[in-house]
């Protein structure tokens, strides 16, 4: 539901501004992924004793989990931020 609300806001904003397509800008994406991996490292999946796992890539990057409560995910998606995107 949170994701669909975010997408609906994005589509409304794009329609209002005549934007055909968007993509996350590189800096926003890099910052988000850095913070996400930092937070995931503090979880049980990031513990060094949790070696090989389907949650991790061969290099140890955790790709399948959200490290926070579900409410934090919903809060993050409450308001669409066009500044985090570039028109493509």
Biopython code that builds the backbone (N, CA, C, O; Angstrom):
import numpy as np
from Bio.PDB.StructureBuilder import StructureBuilder

atoms = [
    (1, "UNK", "N", (0.811, -1.186, 0.000)),
    (1, "UNK", "CA", (0.000, 0.000, 0.000)),
    (1, "UNK", "C", (0.859, 1.256, 0.000)),
    (1, "UNK", "O", (0.570, 2.206, -0.727)),
    (2, "UNK", "N", (1.902, 1.267, 0.803)),
    (2, "UNK", "CA", (2.773, 2.439, 0.871)),
    (2, "UNK", "C", (3.438, 2.686, -0.480)),
    (2, "UNK", "O", (3.532, 3.827, -0.931)),
    (3, "UNK", "N", (3.892, 1.627, -1.115)),
    (3, "UNK", "CA", (4.541, 1.777, -2.411)),
    (3, "UNK", "C", (3.567, 2.284, -3.464)),
    (3, "UNK", "O", (3.925, 3.138, -4.274)),
    (4, "UNK", "N", (2.361, 1.778, -3.464)),
    (4, "UNK", "CA", (1.372, 2.219, -4.452)),
    (4, "UNK", "C", (0.998, 3.685, -4.241)),
    (4, "UNK", "O", (0.811, 4.421, -5.210)),
    (5, "UNK", "N", (0.888, 4.110, -2.991)),
    (5, "UNK", "CA", (0.609, 5.510, -2.713)),
    (5, "UNK", "C", (1.719, 6.408, -3.220)),
    (5, "UNK", "O", (1.466, 7.482, -3.767)),
    (6, "UNK", "N", (2.951, 5.961, -3.033)),
    (6, "UNK", "CA", (4.113, 6.723, -3.498)),
    (6, "UNK", "C", (4.105, 6.825, -5.028)),
    (6, "UNK", "O", (4.327, 7.897, -5.591)),
    (7, "UNK", "N", (3.849, 5.698, -5.684)),
    (7, "UNK", "CA", (3.800, 5.678, -7.148)),
    (7, "UNK", "C", (2.671, 6.577, -7.660)),
    (7, "UNK", "O", (2.853, 7.299, -8.641)),
    (8, "UNK", "N", (1.520, 6.538, -7.009)),
    (8, "UNK", "CA", (0.403, 7.401, -7.419)),
    (8, "UNK", "C", (0.780, 8.872, -7.295)),
    (8, "UNK", "O", (0.459, 9.674, -8.172)),
    (9, "UNK", "N", (1.461, 9.230, -6.204)),
    (9, "UNK", "CA", (1.924, 10.612, -6.059)),
    (9, "UNK", "C", (2.906, 10.982, -7.169)),
    (9, "UNK", "O", (2.844, 12.077, -7.727)),
    (10, "UNK", "N", (3.802, 10.064, -7.477)),
    (10, "UNK", "CA", (4.787, 10.312, -8.532)),
    (10, "UNK", "C", (4.091, 10.530, -9.874)),
    (10, "UNK", "O", (4.417, 11.471, -10.599)),
    (11, "UNK", "N", (3.148, 9.674, -10.200)),
    (11, "UNK", "CA", (2.447, 9.803, -11.479)),
    (11, "UNK", "C", (1.640, 11.097, -11.556)),
    (11, "UNK", "O", (1.597, 11.741, -12.605)),
    (12, "UNK", "N", (1.007, 11.475, -10.461)),
    (12, "UNK", "CA", (0.273, 12.743, -10.437)),
    (12, "UNK", "C", (1.210, 13.916, -10.669)),
    (12, "UNK", "O", (0.909, 14.814, -11.456)),
    (13, "UNK", "N", (2.333, 13.906, -9.991)),
    (13, "UNK", "CA", (3.303, 15.003, -10.138)),
    (13, "UNK", "C", (3.871, 15.046, -11.548)),
    (13, "UNK", "O", (4.022, 16.121, -12.128)),
    (14, "UNK", "N", (4.181, 13.890, -12.095)),
    (14, "UNK", "CA", (4.709, 13.822, -13.459)),
    (14, "UNK", "C", (3.678, 14.362, -14.442)),
    (14, "UNK", "O", (4.021, 15.103, -15.364)),
    (15, "UNK", "N", (2.424, 13.993, -14.247)),
    (15, "UNK", "CA", (1.354, 14.475, -15.112)),
    (15, "UNK", "C", (1.223, 15.989, -15.005)),
    (15, "UNK", "O", (1.092, 16.673, -16.020)),
    (16, "UNK", "N", (1.258, 16.515, -13.787)),
    (16, "UNK", "CA", (1.146, 17.960, -13.568)),
    (16, "UNK", "C", (2.269, 18.727, -14.252)),
    (16, "UNK", "O", (2.066, 19.840, -14.740)),
    (17, "UNK", "N", (3.463, 18.123, -14.287)),
    (17, "UNK", "CA", (4.626, 18.831, -14.816)),
    (17, "UNK", "C", (5.007, 18.390, -16.226)),
    (17, "UNK", "O", (6.012, 18.846, -16.770)),
    (18, "UNK", "N", (4.210, 17.510, -16.815)),
    (18, "UNK", "CA", (4.485, 17.077, -18.182)),
    (18, "UNK", "C", (5.749, 16.244, -18.322)),
    (18, "UNK", "O", (6.446, 16.327, -19.333)),
    (19, "UNK", "N", (6.039, 15.451, -17.317)),
    (19, "UNK", "CA", (7.236, 14.602, -17.328)),
    (19, "UNK", "C", (6.832, 13.198, -17.768)),
    (19, "UNK", "O", (5.902, 12.608, -17.218)),
    (20, "UNK", "N", (7.537, 12.675, -18.762)),
    (20, "UNK", "CA", (7.187, 11.355, -19.304)),
    (20, "UNK", "C", (7.789, 10.199, -18.506)),
    (20, "UNK", "O", (7.175, 9.138, -18.397)),
    (21, "UNK", "N", (8.985, 10.395, -17.947)),
    (21, "UNK", "CA", (9.655, 9.314, -17.224)),
    (21, "UNK", "C", (10.645, 9.906, -16.228)),
    (21, "UNK", "O", (11.188, 10.990, -16.441)),
    (22, "UNK", "N", (10.871, 9.178, -15.140)),
    (22, "UNK", "CA", (11.839, 9.588, -14.134)),
    (22, "UNK", "C", (12.701, 8.401, -13.745)),
    (22, "UNK", "O", (12.332, 7.244, -13.946)),
    (23, "UNK", "N", (13.858, 8.718, -13.183)),
    (23, "UNK", "CA", (14.749, 7.707, -12.609)),
    (23, "UNK", "C", (15.413, 8.342, -11.395)),
    (23, "UNK", "O", (15.657, 9.548, -11.389)),
    (24, "UNK", "N", (15.710, 7.547, -10.365)),
    (24, "UNK", "CA", (16.372, 8.119, -9.194)),
    (24, "UNK", "C", (17.706, 8.741, -9.603)),
    (24, "UNK", "O", (18.443, 8.177, -10.411)),
    (25, "UNK", "N", (18.008, 9.913, -9.034)),
    (25, "UNK", "CA", (19.318, 10.474, -9.363)),
    (25, "UNK", "C", (20.392, 9.671, -8.636)),
    (25, "UNK", "O", (20.140, 9.083, -7.585)),
    (26, "UNK", "N", (21.565, 9.655, -9.198)),
    (26, "UNK", "CA", (22.658, 8.803, -8.722)),
    (26, "UNK", "C", (23.007, 9.097, -7.261)),
    (26, "UNK", "O", (23.188, 8.163, -6.480)),
    (27, "UNK", "N", (23.105, 10.369, -6.874)),
    (27, "UNK", "CA", (23.499, 10.701, -5.510)),
    (27, "UNK", "C", (22.471, 10.204, -4.493)),
    (27, "UNK", "O", (22.835, 9.649, -3.456)),
    (28, "UNK", "N", (21.188, 10.404, -4.792)),
    (28, "UNK", "CA", (20.142, 9.930, -3.886)),
    (28, "UNK", "C", (20.199, 8.415, -3.748)),
    (28, "UNK", "O", (20.086, 7.881, -2.645)),
    (29, "UNK", "N", (20.370, 7.738, -4.855)),
    (29, "UNK", "CA", (20.426, 6.277, -4.834)),
    (29, "UNK", "C", (21.651, 5.785, -4.067)),
    (29, "UNK", "O", (21.552, 4.860, -3.261)),
    (30, "UNK", "N", (22.802, 6.403, -4.318)),
    (30, "UNK", "CA", (24.019, 5.996, -3.607)),
    (30, "UNK", "C", (23.894, 6.242, -2.105)),
    (30, "UNK", "O", (24.267, 5.388, -1.301)),
    (31, "UNK", "N", (23.368, 7.410, -1.726)),
    (31, "UNK", "CA", (23.197, 7.733, -0.300)),
    (31, "UNK", "C", (22.249, 6.740, 0.374)),
    (31, "UNK", "O", (22.522, 6.262, 1.475)),
    (32, "UNK", "N", (21.136, 6.433, -0.295)),
    (32, "UNK", "CA", (20.158, 5.494, 0.257)),
    (32, "UNK", "C", (20.796, 4.117, 0.452)),
    (32, "UNK", "O", (20.656, 3.512, 1.515)),
    (33, "UNK", "N", (21.490, 3.626, -0.561)),
    (33, "UNK", "CA", (22.086, 2.294, -0.469)),
    (33, "UNK", "C", (23.191, 2.225, 0.579)),
    (33, "UNK", "O", (23.341, 1.204, 1.250)),
    (34, "UNK", "N", (23.962, 3.294, 0.729)),
    (34, "UNK", "CA", (24.998, 3.326, 1.752)),
    (34, "UNK", "C", (24.375, 3.252, 3.146)),
    (34, "UNK", "O", (24.831, 2.482, 3.992)),
    (35, "UNK", "N", (23.348, 4.043, 3.380)),
    (35, "UNK", "CA", (22.656, 4.028, 4.675)),
    (35, "UNK", "C", (21.990, 2.675, 4.916)),
    (35, "UNK", "O", (22.050, 2.144, 6.025)),
    (36, "UNK", "N", (21.360, 2.120, 3.894)),
    (36, "UNK", "CA", (20.698, 0.832, 4.030)),
    (36, "UNK", "C", (21.692, -0.266, 4.409)),
    (36, "UNK", "O", (21.428, -1.050, 5.320)),
    (37, "UNK", "N", (22.826, -0.326, 3.719)),
    (37, "UNK", "CA", (23.821, -1.351, 4.027)),
    (37, "UNK", "C", (24.424, -1.148, 5.418)),
    (37, "UNK", "O", (24.715, -2.117, 6.118)),
    (38, "UNK", "N", (24.610, 0.114, 5.817)),
    (38, "UNK", "CA", (25.111, 0.401, 7.163)),
    (38, "UNK", "C", (24.138, -0.133, 8.215)),
    (38, "UNK", "O", (24.546, -0.756, 9.194)),
    (39, "UNK", "N", (22.843, 0.121, 7.996)),
    (39, "UNK", "CA", (21.830, -0.342, 8.950)),
    (39, "UNK", "C", (21.673, -1.861, 8.917)),
    (39, "UNK", "O", (21.487, -2.489, 9.959)),
    (40, "UNK", "N", (21.746, -2.445, 7.741)),
    (40, "UNK", "CA", (21.647, -3.902, 7.632)),
    (40, "UNK", "C", (22.816, -4.597, 8.319)),
    (40, "UNK", "O", (22.663, -5.702, 8.840)),
    (41, "UNK", "N", (23.973, -3.960, 8.322)),
    (41, "UNK", "CA", (25.152, -4.544, 8.968)),
    (41, "UNK", "C", (24.929, -4.723, 10.471)),
    (41, "UNK", "O", (25.605, -5.532, 11.106)),
    (42, "UNK", "N", (23.993, -3.977, 11.035)),
    (42, "UNK", "CA", (23.702, -4.060, 12.464)),
    (42, "UNK", "C", (22.652, -5.125, 12.793)),
    (42, "UNK", "O", (22.297, -5.312, 13.956)),
    (43, "UNK", "N", (22.162, -5.815, 11.777)),
    (43, "UNK", "CA", (21.138, -6.842, 11.982)),
    (43, "UNK", "C", (21.776, -8.225, 12.086)),
    (43, "UNK", "O", (22.976, -8.381, 11.857)),
    (44, "UNK", "N", (20.981, -9.210, 12.426)),
    (44, "UNK", "CA", (21.465, -10.582, 12.518)),
    (44, "UNK", "C", (22.031, -11.055, 11.177)),
    (44, "UNK", "O", (22.974, -11.845, 11.147)),
    (45, "UNK", "N", (21.466, -10.581, 10.080)),
    (45, "UNK", "CA", (21.943, -11.009, 8.761)),
    (45, "UNK", "C", (23.319, -10.435, 8.449)),
    (45, "UNK", "O", (24.061, -10.992, 7.639)),
    (46, "UNK", "N", (23.657, -9.329, 9.087)),
    (46, "UNK", "CA", (24.952, -8.705, 8.860)),
    (46, "UNK", "C", (26.041, -9.212, 9.780)),
    (46, "UNK", "O", (27.210, -8.880, 9.587)),
    (47, "UNK", "N", (25.685, -10.013, 10.783)),
    (47, "UNK", "CA", (26.667, -10.546, 11.713)),
    (47, "UNK", "C", (27.672, -11.407, 10.952)),
    (47, "UNK", "O", (27.276, -12.241, 10.138)),
    (48, "UNK", "N", (28.960, -11.218, 11.205)),
    (48, "UNK", "CA", (29.977, -12.012, 10.491)),
    (48, "UNK", "C", (29.802, -13.520, 10.668)),
    (48, "UNK", "O", (30.196, -14.285, 9.788)),
    (49, "UNK", "N", (29.224, -13.961, 11.780)),
    (49, "UNK", "CA", (29.035, -15.401, 11.969)),
    (49, "UNK", "C", (27.916, -15.960, 11.093)),
    (49, "UNK", "O", (27.752, -17.174, 10.977)),
    (50, "UNK", "N", (27.149, -15.059, 10.479)),
    (50, "UNK", "CA", (26.122, -15.464, 9.515)),
    (50, "UNK", "C", (26.785, -15.441, 8.137)),
    (50, "UNK", "O", (26.577, -14.523, 7.343)),
    (51, "UNK", "N", (27.576, -16.463, 7.880)),
    (51, "UNK", "CA", (28.374, -16.512, 6.653)),
    (51, "UNK", "C", (27.531, -16.564, 5.403)),
    (51, "UNK", "O", (26.857, -15.590, 5.065)),
    (52, "UNK", "N", (27.558, -17.681, 4.714)),
    (52, "UNK", "CA", (26.804, -17.839, 3.474)),
    (52, "UNK", "C", (25.312, -17.823, 3.784)),
    (52, "UNK", "O", (24.843, -18.521, 4.683)),
    (53, "UNK", "N", (24.588, -17.031, 3.042)),
    (53, "UNK", "CA", (23.154, -16.904, 3.255)),
    (53, "UNK", "C", (22.509, -16.462, 1.949)),
    (53, "UNK", "O", (23.119, -15.737, 1.164)),
    (54, "UNK", "N", (21.291, -16.895, 1.720)),
    (54, "UNK", "CA", (20.616, -16.436, 0.505)),
    (54, "UNK", "C", (20.284, -14.955, 0.595)),
    (54, "UNK", "O", (19.913, -14.345, -0.408)),
    (55, "UNK", "N", (20.413, -14.368, 1.780)),
    (55, "UNK", "CA", (20.198, -12.940, 1.947)),
    (55, "UNK", "C", (21.365, -12.118, 1.414)),
    (55, "UNK", "O", (21.227, -10.919, 1.169)),
    (56, "UNK", "N", (22.509, -12.764, 1.236)),
    (56, "UNK", "CA", (23.730, -12.045, 0.872)),
    (56, "UNK", "C", (24.240, -12.462, -0.499)),
    (56, "UNK", "O", (24.073, -13.600, -0.937)),
    (57, "UNK", "N", (24.869, -11.490, -1.158)),
    (57, "UNK", "CA", (25.582, -11.806, -2.391)),
    (57, "UNK", "C", (26.903, -12.465, -2.006)),
    (57, "UNK", "O", (27.247, -12.516, -0.825)),
    (58, "UNK", "N", (27.642, -12.967, -2.988)),
    (58, "UNK", "CA", (28.938, -13.593, -2.720)),
    (58, "UNK", "C", (29.884, -12.602, -2.036)),
    (58, "UNK", "O", (30.752, -13.006, -1.263)),
    (59, "UNK", "N", (29.718, -11.309, -2.318)),
    (59, "UNK", "CA", (30.558, -10.289, -1.698)),
    (59, "UNK", "C", (30.078, -9.831, -0.334)),
    (59, "UNK", "O", (30.705, -8.966, 0.277)),
    (60, "UNK", "N", (28.974, -10.393, 0.161)),
    (60, "UNK", "CA", (28.477, -10.061, 1.484)),
    (60, "UNK", "C", (27.424, -8.968, 1.531)),
    (60, "UNK", "O", (26.972, -8.602, 2.616)),
    (61, "UNK", "N", (27.023, -8.442, 0.393)),
    (61, "UNK", "CA", (25.995, -7.399, 0.359)),
    (61, "UNK", "C", (24.624, -8.030, 0.620)),
    (61, "UNK", "O", (24.261, -9.014, -0.024)),
    (62, "UNK", "N", (23.871, -7.468, 1.555)),
    (62, "UNK", "CA", (22.544, -7.983, 1.892)),
    (62, "UNK", "C", (21.530, -7.314, 0.960)),
    (62, "UNK", "O", (21.438, -6.088, 0.904)),
    (63, "UNK", "N", (20.781, -8.127, 0.241)),
    (63, "UNK", "CA", (19.897, -7.582, -0.799)),
    (63, "UNK", "C", (18.421, -7.889, -0.581)),
    (63, "UNK", "O", (17.585, -7.422, -1.354)),
    (64, "UNK", "N", (18.080, -8.652, 0.439)),
    (64, "UNK", "CA", (16.706, -9.129, 0.558)),
    (64, "UNK", "C", (15.941, -8.629, 1.769)),
    (64, "UNK", "O", (14.806, -9.053, 1.985)),
    (65, "UNK", "N", (16.519, -7.749, 2.563)),
    (65, "UNK", "CA", (15.888, -7.401, 3.825)),
    (65, "UNK", "C", (15.757, -5.900, 4.021)),
    (65, "UNK", "O", (16.492, -5.110, 3.428)),
    (66, "UNK", "N", (14.815, -5.530, 4.858)),
    (66, "UNK", "CA", (14.626, -4.156, 5.317)),
    (66, "UNK", "C", (15.022, -4.159, 6.792)),
    (66, "UNK", "O", (14.491, -4.966, 7.555)),
    (67, "UNK", "N", (15.936, -3.286, 7.218)),
    (67, "UNK", "CA", (16.462, -3.376, 8.576)),
    (67, "UNK", "C", (15.634, -2.681, 9.651)),
    (67, "UNK", "O", (16.019, -2.689, 10.821)),
    (68, "UNK", "N", (14.526, -2.089, 9.287)),
    (68, "UNK", "CA", (13.749, -1.294, 10.235)),
    (68, "UNK", "C", (12.322, -1.838, 10.360)),
    (68, "UNK", "O", (11.954, -2.809, 9.697)),
    (69, "UNK", "N", (11.539, -1.205, 11.208)),
    (69, "UNK", "CA", (10.142, -1.589, 11.350)),
    (69, "UNK", "C", (9.361, -1.210, 10.095)),
    (69, "UNK", "O", (9.739, -0.290, 9.370)),
    (70, "UNK", "N", (8.277, -1.926, 9.850)),
    (70, "UNK", "CA", (7.444, -1.657, 8.670)),
    (70, "UNK", "C", (6.927, -0.220, 8.666)),
    (70, "UNK", "O", (6.780, 0.381, 7.602)),
    (71, "UNK", "N", (6.653, 0.330, 9.836)),
    (71, "UNK", "CA", (6.161, 1.707, 9.918)),
    (71, "UNK", "C", (7.184, 2.694, 9.363)),
    (71, "UNK", "O", (6.806, 3.703, 8.769)),
    (72, "UNK", "N", (8.465, 2.417, 9.548)),
    (72, "UNK", "CA", (9.510, 3.294, 9.017)),
    (72, "UNK", "C", (9.497, 3.277, 7.493)),
    (72, "UNK", "O", (9.744, 4.302, 6.857)),
    (73, "UNK", "N", (9.211, 2.126, 6.912)),
    (73, "UNK", "CA", (9.116, 2.019, 5.455)),
    (73, "UNK", "C", (7.947, 2.860, 4.953)),
    (73, "UNK", "O", (8.089, 3.607, 3.985)),
    (74, "UNK", "N", (6.809, 2.744, 5.599)),
    (74, "UNK", "CA", (5.639, 3.543, 5.226)),
    (74, "UNK", "C", (5.922, 5.033, 5.380)),
    (74, "UNK", "O", (5.553, 5.829, 4.518)),
    (75, "UNK", "N", (6.571, 5.407, 6.467)),
    (75, "UNK", "CA", (6.901, 6.820, 6.688)),
    (75, "UNK", "C", (7.819, 7.356, 5.593)),
    (75, "UNK", "O", (7.657, 8.488, 5.137)),
    (76, "UNK", "N", (8.775, 6.545, 5.177)),
    (76, "UNK", "CA", (9.717, 6.963, 4.141)),
    (76, "UNK", "C", (8.995, 7.253, 2.821)),
    (76, "UNK", "O", (9.437, 8.091, 2.035)),
    (77, "UNK", "N", (7.890, 6.559, 2.588)),
    (77, "UNK", "CA", (7.181, 6.678, 1.315)),
    (77, "UNK", "C", (5.950, 7.580, 1.372)),
    (77, "UNK", "O", (5.174, 7.615, 0.416)),
    (78, "UNK", "N", (5.758, 8.297, 2.456)),
    (78, "UNK", "CA", (4.552, 9.122, 2.594)),
    (78, "UNK", "C", (4.481, 10.256, 1.589)),
    (78, "UNK", "O", (3.399, 10.589, 1.106)),
    (79, "UNK", "N", (5.615, 10.850, 1.270)),
    (79, "UNK", "CA", (5.623, 12.020, 0.400)),
    (79, "UNK", "C", (6.612, 11.836, -0.740)),
    (79, "UNK", "O", (7.802, 11.621, -0.508)),
    (80, "UNK", "N", (6.126, 11.918, -1.958)),
    (80, "UNK", "CA", (6.976, 11.812, -3.133)),
    (80, "UNK", "C", (7.869, 13.041, -3.231)),
    (80, "UNK", "O", (7.399, 14.167, -3.068)),
    (81, "UNK", "N", (9.148, 12.829, -3.495)),
    (81, "UNK", "CA", (10.132, 13.908, -3.603)),
    (81, "UNK", "C", (10.719, 13.915, -5.013)),
    (81, "UNK", "O", (11.613, 13.127, -5.323)),
    (82, "UNK", "N", (10.217, 14.800, -5.857)),
    (82, "UNK", "CA", (10.692, 14.875, -7.237)),
    (82, "UNK", "C", (12.174, 15.233, -7.309)),
    (82, "UNK", "O", (12.848, 14.874, -8.275)),
    (83, "UNK", "N", (12.689, 15.935, -6.304)),
    (83, "UNK", "CA", (14.111, 16.324, -6.299)),
    (83, "UNK", "C", (15.043, 15.105, -6.228)),
    (83, "UNK", "O", (16.222, 15.200, -6.571)),
    (84, "UNK", "N", (14.517, 13.976, -5.788)),
    (84, "UNK", "CA", (15.330, 12.764, -5.706)),
    (84, "UNK", "C", (15.421, 12.043, -7.053)),
    (84, "UNK", "O", (16.048, 10.988, -7.154)),
    (85, "UNK", "N", (14.797, 12.612, -8.078)),
    (85, "UNK", "CA", (14.726, 11.979, -9.401)),
    (85, "UNK", "C", (15.186, 12.929, -10.479)),
    (85, "UNK", "O", (15.244, 14.144, -10.291)),
    (86, "UNK", "N", (15.509, 12.347, -11.606)),
    (86, "UNK", "CA", (15.782, 13.141, -12.793)),
    (86, "UNK", "C", (14.861, 12.668, -13.904)),
    (86, "UNK", "O", (14.506, 11.492, -13.977)),
    (87, "UNK", "N", (14.489, 13.575, -14.743)),
    (87, "UNK", "CA", (13.639, 13.220, -15.886)),
    (87, "UNK", "C", (14.495, 12.519, -16.925)),
    (87, "UNK", "O", (15.623, 12.929, -17.201)),
    (88, "UNK", "N", (13.942, 11.454, -17.499)),
    (88, "UNK", "CA", (14.676, 10.722, -18.537)),
    (88, "UNK", "C", (13.841, 10.610, -19.788)),
    (88, "UNK", "O", (14.285, 10.027, -20.777)),
]
sb = StructureBuilder()
sb.init_structure("model")
sb.init_model(0)
sb.init_chain("A")
sb.init_seg("    ")
for serial, (resi, resn, name, xyz) in enumerate(atoms, 1):
    if name == "N":
        sb.init_residue(resn, " ", resi, " ")
    sb.init_atom(name, np.array(xyz, "f"), 0.0, 1.0, " ", f" {name:<3s}", serial, name[0])
structure = sb.get_structure()
